[in-house]
Amino acid sequence: MNDQDIYEQLMSHLSKLAMSYAPREDLLPILKESLNPEEAKVILALPNYVIPLQGARISEISKNSDLSLDKLKLMLGNLSERGLIYSCKDEKEGDIKYAINQPGYGFPQTFFWKDEATPHSKNMAKHILKYFNNEVTKEVFAPTPTPFRFVPVDETIEPDIQSVMPYQIMNNIIEKARVIAVSNCSCRVTTKLIGRDCGHPLEVCMKFNELAEYVIQKGFAREISKEEAKKINKWASEAGLVHFVDNIIDNVLQNCNCCGCSCWNLGRIKRRKIPRDEIIATYFIRNTIEDNCIGCGNCIEICPADAVHLVDNIAQVERDWCIGCGVCVSKCPNDAIKIVIRDDLKNKIPENTFEELHQQILENRWK
């Protein structure tokens, strides 16, 4: 088998994951410039019909490799240190497990989390932006069920909703976390590397529990307290950034704080390239209290989805594009905005756990 065949085979292998890589010619340079042929063979030995962060022991991986156990262990460790595969320690058995980085959970984030302007990271930025066009983004990030959801600014959710839906409150997600890390926004780092710095804050994306442990161990992020996490949450909201998290109730593993300028999901909604409900679960929506609206335009200026417009001097919402994020509420001088549950989703709730969500995604992709 020649080298080209190895990378073609790897591309096919990666397409069978729960959060799968869309097989395109534009993916090949990313693989070739990150992995030599021997390393590509090692990743081919990793299980691919799996959910994100589901690791395998070396004894299992070795069944698919002709390398000695010592050589395989050495190469897996090297790939892990470079952030090209995920690794974790099995708490019961004490050994290390390895897994392929899946989109949204290490790919392509590990190229950019450190905010390093190296020749390799700059080159990866160009390749990644070319690869993740609208078609590929939809194919990768819009499976069933939807893997991510928007979360409104905490203060905009009424107390009665908070009491029955605590999983929709960022501070509650933070409070339940066992370990928390904060990283740079890989989307904004990517665009900055190609000269399109939007100026929004970088170090605002949080990881929780096992994902936090991984990024801390590899130096991609720093560990923070719950108090600092809550400050970052508030700071991000005040900067007009939008919270999104895993579309689950328990054991949320990540929170990104997105802008419409650079981020893969919100940017496409803002530019009307991919319908909102196809790419991110959106449980809330904005209502304008028209009798209170003075037509100041503050909410129009800050809306990250460009979903608000003045009509007869009253702020009107494009209900098919509003993401219910609530960042507009603090800018309203006259209490004319209310964030409410969407009527069509009143009986819809996220999946219970990360494992259940991604097992459904895996089965629905390949049933």
PLY file of the C-alpha trace (Angstrom):
ply
format ascii 1.0
element vertex 367
property float x
property float y
property float z
element edge 366
property int vertex1
property int vertex2
end_header
0.00 0.00 0.00
1.45 3.38 -0.99
1.29 6.48 1.18
-1.64 8.01 -0.73
-3.67 4.86 -0.15
-2.94 5.03 3.59
-4.35 8.54 3.86
-7.37 7.65 1.73
-8.00 4.68 4.01
-7.59 6.87 7.09
-10.09 9.38 5.72
-12.61 6.56 5.28
-11.82 5.27 8.79
-12.50 8.70 10.30
-15.83 8.98 8.51
-17.33 6.19 10.67
-17.09 8.01 14.02
-20.11 9.39 15.88
-18.86 12.93 15.22
-17.53 11.89 11.86
-15.04 13.53 9.50
-16.70 14.26 6.17
-14.54 12.51 3.52
-13.35 15.23 1.13
-10.19 15.93 -0.82
-9.67 19.01 1.35
-9.22 16.75 4.39
-6.18 14.98 2.91
-3.66 17.83 3.32
-4.70 18.18 6.98
-3.96 14.50 7.54
-0.76 14.44 5.51
0.76 17.50 7.14
-0.10 16.32 10.66
0.76 12.61 10.44
3.48 10.62 8.75
2.40 7.33 7.11
3.43 5.23 10.12
1.41 7.46 12.44
-1.54 7.26 10.07
-1.39 3.46 10.39
-1.48 3.76 14.18
-4.65 5.86 14.04
-6.13 3.31 11.64
-5.70 0.79 14.47
-7.85 2.85 16.85
-11.56 1.90 17.05
-13.77 4.10 14.88
-17.33 2.96 15.59
-17.26 4.86 18.89
-18.55 7.98 20.60
-16.21 10.89 21.46
-13.70 10.32 24.29
-14.37 6.58 24.37
-10.86 5.21 24.72
-9.36 1.80 24.00
-6.50 0.03 25.77
-3.26 -0.76 23.98
-4.08 -4.48 24.16
-7.20 -3.82 22.09
-5.49 -1.43 19.68
-2.62 -3.87 19.11
-5.01 -6.37 17.53
-5.27 -4.02 14.55
-1.54 -3.21 14.32
1.59 -5.09 13.26
3.78 -3.00 15.59
5.27 -4.43 18.76
3.54 -3.41 21.98
6.52 -1.27 22.99
6.61 0.57 19.65
2.85 1.00 19.61
2.87 2.39 23.16
5.65 4.82 22.24
3.83 6.09 19.15
0.49 6.42 20.89
2.13 8.41 23.66
3.81 10.69 21.12
0.57 11.30 19.22
-1.19 12.03 22.49
1.46 14.52 23.61
1.10 16.37 20.31
-2.67 16.51 20.77
-3.39 14.39 17.72
-5.29 11.74 19.69
-7.17 11.79 22.98
-5.88 9.91 26.01
-7.17 9.31 29.52
-6.31 7.19 32.50
-8.76 4.44 33.40
-9.47 5.08 37.08
-10.40 1.45 37.79
-7.63 -0.35 35.91
-4.97 2.36 36.11
-3.87 2.04 32.48
-4.07 4.58 29.65
-6.81 4.57 27.03
-6.55 6.25 23.63
-9.14 7.52 21.17
-9.38 9.39 17.90
-10.02 13.12 18.28
-13.54 13.68 16.98
-14.88 16.93 15.50
-15.88 19.25 18.31
-13.85 17.23 20.82
-10.24 17.80 19.84
-10.44 18.21 16.08
-9.51 20.75 14.91
-9.22 22.48 18.30
-5.88 21.00 19.32
-4.19 22.91 16.49
-5.37 26.22 17.94
-6.11 26.00 21.68
-2.64 27.28 22.62
-2.95 30.39 20.42
0.48 29.78 18.90
1.32 31.46 15.60
3.61 28.72 14.30
4.04 27.93 10.59
2.15 24.67 11.15
-0.79 26.30 12.97
-1.04 29.02 10.32
-1.06 26.39 7.59
-3.66 24.34 9.47
-5.85 27.44 9.83
-5.97 27.81 6.04
-6.66 24.11 5.51
-9.33 23.93 8.22
-11.26 26.95 6.95
-11.18 25.52 3.44
-12.29 22.07 4.60
-15.12 23.21 6.87
-17.23 24.82 4.17
-21.00 25.06 4.66
-21.64 21.60 3.24
-19.03 19.86 5.41
-20.04 21.81 8.53
-23.63 20.69 8.10
-22.61 17.09 7.40
-20.34 16.93 10.47
-22.20 18.99 13.05
-25.86 18.44 12.16
-26.57 14.79 12.94
-29.62 13.53 14.84
-29.94 14.26 17.72
-28.33 17.70 17.57
-25.07 17.53 19.57
-25.00 21.12 20.90
-27.45 23.68 22.28
-27.49 27.39 23.00
-27.91 28.48 26.63
-29.37 31.93 27.41
-27.68 34.41 29.71
-28.52 33.25 33.24
-30.21 36.45 34.36
-32.63 36.40 31.42
-34.36 33.15 32.42
-37.37 33.53 34.70
-37.13 31.88 38.16
-39.98 29.46 37.42
-38.12 28.17 34.37
-34.87 27.94 36.33
-36.54 25.77 38.95
-37.71 23.13 36.46
-34.86 23.45 33.95
-31.67 24.00 35.99
-29.67 22.43 33.14
-30.41 25.57 31.08
-28.47 27.75 33.54
-24.72 28.14 32.94
-23.92 28.76 36.59
-25.65 25.50 37.51
-23.60 23.63 34.89
-20.46 25.19 36.38
-21.50 24.37 39.94
-22.02 20.68 39.10
-18.62 20.28 37.39
-15.90 18.23 39.08
-12.99 19.85 37.19
-13.05 23.03 35.07
-10.55 24.35 32.52
-10.58 27.49 30.39
-9.08 27.53 26.91
-8.77 29.93 24.03
-11.59 29.95 21.50
-10.21 27.82 18.68
-12.53 29.50 16.15
-11.25 32.99 16.89
-7.64 31.77 17.02
-8.13 30.18 13.59
-9.40 33.38 11.98
-6.76 35.46 13.77
-4.05 33.28 12.22
-5.21 34.25 8.75
-5.44 37.97 9.60
-9.14 38.19 10.47
-9.00 38.95 14.20
-12.51 40.01 15.23
-11.37 41.45 18.56
-13.65 39.41 20.81
-12.10 37.82 23.95
-10.11 34.62 23.37
-9.75 32.85 26.72
-13.44 32.23 27.39
-14.20 28.63 26.39
-14.62 26.18 29.25
-14.20 22.42 29.46
-15.51 20.21 32.24
-14.66 16.92 33.92
-12.82 14.36 31.74
-12.41 16.77 28.82
-11.05 19.38 31.24
-8.57 16.87 32.66
-7.29 16.10 29.17
-6.77 19.71 28.05
-5.12 20.61 31.36
-2.75 17.64 31.20
-1.73 18.43 27.62
-1.23 22.15 28.27
-4.09 23.24 26.01
-5.92 25.00 28.84
-5.54 25.99 32.47
-7.48 24.75 35.45
-9.79 27.29 37.09
-12.04 27.43 40.13
-15.82 27.56 39.99
-15.64 31.19 41.09
-13.42 32.13 38.13
-15.61 30.10 35.79
-18.65 32.09 36.87
-16.76 35.35 36.33
-15.80 34.21 32.82
-19.42 33.27 32.15
-20.57 36.77 33.15
-17.73 38.47 31.29
-18.53 36.54 28.10
-22.19 37.55 28.30
-21.30 41.19 28.80
-19.03 40.99 25.72
-22.01 39.85 23.64
-20.79 36.24 23.35
-23.24 33.36 23.18
-23.06 30.26 25.39
-23.34 26.86 23.80
-22.90 23.50 25.48
-23.44 19.80 24.88
-27.11 19.09 24.24
-27.49 17.05 27.41
-28.76 17.40 30.97
-26.01 15.74 33.02
-22.19 15.83 32.76
-21.86 18.63 30.22
-18.24 18.48 29.01
-17.84 21.80 27.26
-19.03 25.36 26.98
-17.96 27.62 24.13
-18.72 31.34 24.07
-19.34 32.21 20.45
-19.43 35.31 18.26
-21.09 35.76 14.90
-17.78 36.94 13.42
-15.59 33.85 13.67
-17.40 30.88 15.19
-18.33 27.86 13.08
-21.95 27.65 14.21
-23.11 31.16 14.98
-21.30 32.68 12.01
-23.23 30.50 9.59
-26.52 31.33 11.29
-25.71 35.03 11.17
-24.85 34.83 7.46
-27.95 32.65 6.81
-25.86 29.82 5.39
-27.30 27.01 7.54
-30.74 27.17 9.21
-30.50 27.61 12.96
-32.42 24.47 13.90
-30.29 22.27 11.65
-27.04 23.06 13.40
-27.74 24.01 17.04
-30.61 23.12 19.37
-32.33 26.38 20.32
-34.90 26.02 23.11
-35.51 29.72 23.79
-36.53 32.76 21.80
-36.86 36.51 22.35
-40.16 38.33 22.64
-40.39 42.11 22.32
-42.79 43.86 24.68
-43.88 46.39 22.09
-45.52 48.81 24.53
-42.13 49.21 26.25
-39.95 49.41 23.14
-38.62 52.90 22.36
-36.81 51.90 19.15
-33.35 52.79 20.47
-31.65 50.09 18.37
-29.33 48.85 21.14
-30.53 45.27 20.75
-30.04 45.43 16.99
-26.43 46.46 17.38
-25.51 43.65 19.79
-27.60 40.80 18.30
-25.03 38.14 17.32
-27.41 36.55 14.82
-28.57 39.77 13.10
-32.11 38.67 13.94
-33.58 41.98 15.15
-34.76 44.90 12.99
-36.73 48.09 13.51
-40.18 48.12 11.92
-42.19 51.30 12.52
-39.71 52.14 15.29
-40.38 48.85 17.13
-37.79 46.06 17.43
-39.07 43.01 15.57
-37.48 39.55 15.76
-36.86 37.09 12.93
-38.19 34.11 14.82
-36.63 31.54 12.50
-33.16 32.97 13.18
-33.28 34.28 16.77
-31.16 32.02 19.00
-32.68 33.10 22.31
-29.27 33.92 23.77
-30.41 36.91 25.82
-27.33 39.08 25.24
-29.67 41.86 24.10
-31.50 42.05 27.42
-28.81 43.97 29.31
-28.66 46.57 26.52
-32.36 47.38 26.66
-33.02 50.57 28.69
-36.75 50.01 28.99
-37.37 46.34 29.94
-38.82 45.62 26.53
-37.26 42.17 26.02
-38.24 38.82 27.47
-36.55 35.45 26.80
-39.09 32.61 26.73
-39.26 28.93 25.86
-40.20 28.36 22.23
-43.83 27.30 21.92
-42.92 24.52 19.50
-40.32 23.07 21.90
-42.12 23.26 25.26
-42.11 19.48 25.60
-38.63 18.98 24.15
-35.68 18.41 26.47
-32.03 17.49 25.83
-30.76 13.93 26.03
-29.88 12.83 29.55
-26.15 12.04 29.29
-23.21 12.55 26.95
-23.00 8.81 26.33
-26.71 8.49 25.48
-26.60 11.49 23.13
-23.60 10.32 21.14
-24.64 6.67 21.08
-27.86 7.81 19.40
-25.87 9.95 16.97
-23.61 7.01 16.16
-26.50 4.64 15.58
-28.50 7.15 13.53
-25.52 7.91 11.29
-24.84 4.28 10.46
-28.13 2.42 10.94
0 1
1 2
2 3
3 4
4 5
5 6
6 7
7 8
8 9
9 10
10 11
11 12
12 13
13 14
14 15
15 16
16 17
17 18
18 19
19 20
20 21
21 22
22 23
23 24
24 25
25 26
26 27
27 28
28 29
29 30
30 31
31 32
32 33
33 34
34 35
35 36
36 37
37 38
38 39
39 40
40 41
41 42
42 43
43 44
44 45
45 46
46 47
47 48
48 49
49 50
50 51
51 52
52 53
53 54
54 55
55 56
56 57
57 58
58 59
59 60
60 61
61 62
62 63
63 64
64 65
65 66
66 67
67 68
68 69
69 70
70 71
71 72
72 73
73 74
74 75
75 76
76 77
77 78
78 79
79 80
80 81
81 82
82 83
83 84
84 85
85 86
86 87
87 88
88 89
89 90
90 91
91 92
92 93
93 94
94 95
95 96
96 97
97 98
98 99
99 100
100 101
101 102
102 103
103 104
104 105
105 106
106 107
107 108
108 109
109 110
110 111
111 112
112 113
113 114
114 115
115 116
116 117
117 118
118 119
119 120
120 121
121 122
122 123
123 124
124 125
125 126
126 127
127 128
128 129
129 130
130 131
131 132
132 133
133 134
134 135
135 136
136 137
137 138
138 139
139 140
140 141
141 142
142 143
143 144
144 145
145 146
146 147
147 148
148 149
149 150
150 151
151 152
152 153
153 154
154 155
155 156
156 157
157 158
158 159
159 160
160 161
161 162
162 163
163 164
164 165
165 166
166 167
167 168
168 169
169 170
170 171
171 172
172 173
173 174
174 175
175 176
176 177
177 178
178 179
179 180
180 181
181 182
182 183
183 184
184 185
185 186
186 187
187 188
188 189
189 190
190 191
191 192
192 193
193 194
194 195
195 196
196 197
197 198
198 199
199 200
200 201
201 202
202 203
203 204
204 205
205 206
206 207
207 208
208 209
209 210
210 211
211 212
212 213
213 214
214 215
215 216
216 217
217 218
218 219
219 220
220 221
221 222
222 223
223 224
224 225
225 226
226 227
227 228
228 229
229 230
230 231
231 232
232 233
233 234
234 235
235 236
236 237
237 238
238 239
239 240
240 241
241 242
242 243
243 244
244 245
245 246
246 247
247 248
248 249
249 250
250 251
251 252
252 253
253 254
254 255
255 256
256 257
257 258
258 259
259 260
260 261
261 262
262 263
263 264
264 265
265 266
266 267
267 268
268 269
269 270
270 271
271 272
272 273
273 274
274 275
275 276
276 277
277 278
278 279
279 280
280 281
281 282
282 283
283 284
284 285
285 286
286 287
287 288
288 289
289 290
290 291
291 292
292 293
293 294
294 295
295 296
296 297
297 298
298 299
299 300
300 301
301 302
302 303
303 304
304 305
305 306
306 307
307 308
308 309
309 310
310 311
311 312
312 313
313 314
314 315
315 316
316 317
317 318
318 319
319 320
320 321
321 322
322 323
323 324
324 325
325 326
326 327
327 328
328 329
329 330
330 331
331 332
332 333
333 334
334 335
335 336
336 337
337 338
338 339
339 340
340 341
341 342
342 343
343 344
344 345
345 346
346 347
347 348
348 349
349 350
350 351
351 352
352 353
353 354
354 355
355 356
356 357
357 358
358 359
359 360
360 361
361 362
362 363
363 364
364 365
365 366
